[in-house]
Structure formats: structure tokens, C-alpha cells
Amino acid sequence: MIPQPSVPRPVVALGALGLALSLSACTTITTDAPYAASDGIRASVGDVEVLNLMVVTSEEGAAGQLLGAATGARSAATTLDISTPDGAVGIPLSIEAGETVNFALEDASLTRIESVPVPPGANLEVTLTDGEGRTSVVQVPVLDGTLPEYTDLVPTDDTL
């Protein structure tokens, strides 16, 4: 006859469960899918990648600033037009081969929006068009200056 273990079965089961949970916490989860790890969105159209695209403004109807960056193909210069269906936004950008254009570092007037047609907290529908006429329609978040990193980027009467 085989001797019975001195530890009750529920205790063994609970210990096994605890061990399984602690070991599963040690694994890392990785992803190959690109995602926007910021307040803006990421999008692509043709050979142009757009990162962290967002608009900052004080209120609906006020001036706004388009923030983000666009990277062109390595082989040829291209353009990127950023527009809204109502024509409130029409921003043409030139991107050299392999160049990244950071909207905040460029001349702010290039990415200035005279009147943002939606309030902060909403999304602004924007069409991205590359130099070959390919388009992508995206929903761009509109933020205000509540977050400290955007406070100085919200256009004011002094910056117009």
C-alpha cells in the first residue's frame, strides 16, 4: 500500500494555481502591429507615414495647430496634402526623399488652421493625399491646452 500525502489536495491545487499565475506574470507580450503610443494617431498614404497626428486649439472656431510628423519614401521626394471635406483645412507639405518633417519644428504657419470646425475632445475628419493622388481619410483627435506638453502649442491672438 502506498502512503497518502500529508498535504490536503485543496492546498496542493491552490499552490499549483499560484505557481502558474506567478510564472505567467513573467512573460512579456510583444506586438508587431504598429500603434500610436501617444495622443495623436498614425496613418499612411502611399509611401508617406504620418505619426502622432493631432490638432490643438482652445475652442471650436478658434485657430488651431496641426502637430505630428510625416516621413517620405527613401527613393523620391513627394508631397502630402492635408485637408478637410469642408475646406477649413488645406495644408500642402513637401517632403524630400527619406526626410521626416516634424510639424512642430517647421514654420508654424505651414500647419496653422485658421478655424478648427470641431471642439476639443472631438475628432476632425482629415484627408491625406500623397503626391500620386492616393488618399486616406482619418479621424484626427482635437486637444486643448489642458495637458502641459501642449499648453504652449495652442495658438493665441499673440501667435497669429
N, C-alpha and C positions, 0 to 999 in steps of 0.2 A: 504494500500500500504506500502511495505517495503522500508525503506530509503536505497539508494545506498551508498556503502562505499566511503569515500572521497579519498582513495588512489587508483591511477590508477592500473589496472590489471597488466601491464608490470612490475611495481615496486614490486608488491607482488610476482610475478613469479620470478623475479631476487633475491629477498630476500630469497625465499624458496630454490632456487638453491644454493645460498651462504651458507645457513644453512646446506643443505645436504652435500656440499663439505667440510665444516669445520668439521662436525661430522664424515665423512668418514676418515678424516686425523687422527682421534683419535684412530682408530683401529690398532692393531698390527697384523702383518702377521707372522705366525709361520709355521714351516715345520717339519715333522717327517722324511723327507728324509735326510740321511747323505750326506754331501757335503764337498769338500776341501776348507776351508776358508783360503787358503794360496797360495803360488806359486807352490807347489807340488800337486801331485794327491793322492787320496786314492783308495785303491784296497783291495780285499780279495781273498784268495785262501784257500779252506778248512776251517780250524779253525784259520788261520792266517790273521790278519788285518794289512795292511800296510798303514801308514799315512804320508802325506807330502813328498812323494817320488819325488826326483828331482836329477839332476846331475849338478854340477858346474864345469866349465872349462874355460880356457882363449880363446881357439880356437879349431876348428876341428883338430883332430890328436894329440892334447896335452893331458896331463894327466888330469883326472877329479876325482871328489869326489862324491860318491853317498851319498845323505842326505835323512833322513827320519827316521822312526821308525817302528818296527814290534812287534806286540803283539801276543803271542801264546795262545792256549786254556788253560783253568784253570786246566784241568784234567791230561794232559800229556805233556811231553817235545816233541818238534818237530824240524824240520829243515825247512829252507827256502833257496832255491837256486834261485839266480837272474842271468839271462843270456840273451844274445842277440843271434839272429839267426846266426850271422857270427862268434860267438865265441869270439868277442872282450871283452865281459864282462862275467865273471864266478865267482860269489861271493856266497860261501856257508855260511850260518849262522846257529848257534844252538840257540834255544830258549827254555828256561826252562818253565815248566808249569806256566801259568799266568804271565810270565815275559814280560816286554817291553824292547826291545833292541833299544836304540837310537843310530843311526849310527854315529852321530857327537861326542857322548861321549865315544864310544868304540874306540879300537885301529884303527886309521885311515887307516892303511894298509889293514884291513879287507874289507873295502868298497872302496878301491882305484881302479880306472880304468886307466890302462896304456895308452890307446889311445882312446879317445872318437871319434867314427866314424861319428858324425854329428856336425855341428856348433851350437854355442849358438843361441837360438831363434827357433831351430827345436825341434822335438820330437824324442826320441830314443825308438825304439820298444824293449820292455823287456818282457821276460817270467818269471813269478813267479811260482815256483814249490814247493809244500809243501812235508812233509815227507812221505805222502802216494801216491805221484806221481800225484796229481791233479795239473792242470796248469791253469794259467790265463795270457793272453797276454795283455799288457797295453802300452800306449804311454806316456813316461816319459819326461817332459819338461827339456830342457838343458838350463841353465842360465850361464851368465858370472858374473864377479865381479862388475858390474855396480851398483847394489843395495848394499848399505853399509853393510847390515847384512850378505852378502855373500863374501865380499871382502877378508876377512882373511881365508875363507874356500877354495878358489880356489888354487889348488896345484901349486907350483912354483918349479923351479930347486932346491931350498934350502930345500923343504919339501919332495923331493923324496927319 
